[in-house]
């Protein structure tokens, strides 16, 4: 079951990126609002049908969701901007630097202290990203900066999601992401109207003249579904009995699958430096995941030893 969810995550991520770039590369706020709407509708169907237990949303929970949904919105919108400004493969190599932000921010925000080998595992990530950027043909500062903003947003989303799950024990990962999608939609709809509202009419005419309204609706709905499945799988997979090592391997392979498939699909030229830097950065994310697992295991052993004494 856990391996099946990993496969869902891989497939959803790859297909989501392809549709994202093909449909609305210049209307990132609008595209994300449509994805959030589809995700919210999907969760509402699950709640109404009883397939997923409806969460009890209190005022305190809603307030706790506000920063999580904000960082979620910032992370995904900036990622879409990055994908539209430079090669998707390179944007994902930059996004592999996310663990650097995670380690740097978890200390002051969560009070976590990391051992030296976790810090060492960040070195190949930083080196690989730098090496890949040296000879990147599609390099764009706007795309690069948005990828880094996306890293920051996603890390803060993870940190505050963790705090929310600790503070509200009745909420599971599925319902948490569903509620994040609903609140994120409240953020993104006004932003889309303000930033891109004047372009909606011309963008609609341009897109529908190329593919027709029915195909556009299908692509938007499909991208929203894959967007939801990818994120939901990320929230669920560690709770399905999968080992941290297996998850680490799967996470590294997901990055490889996304980079390789985007190169094949979009036919972006990739230099030798790009491939070497990408490989080093992806290896670094794998080493970071392994180091995190080792640190967690060492912490449990230390706690168990302290209790037995």
Secondary structure by P-SEA (a helix, b strand, c coil): caaaaaaaaaaaaaaaaaaaaaccccaaaaaaaaaaaaaaaaaaaaaaacccccccccaaaaaaaaaaaaaaaaaaaaaaaaaacccaaaaaaaacaaaaaaaacccccccccccaaaaaaaaaaaaaaaaaacccccccaaaaaaaaaaaaaaaaaaaaaaaaaaacccccaaaaaaaaaaaaaaacaaaaaaacccaaaaaaaaaaaaccaaaaaaaaaaaaaaaaaaaaaaaccccccccaaaaaaaaaaaaaaaaaaaaaaccccccaaaaaaaaaaaaaaaaaaaaaaaaaaaaaaaaaaaaac
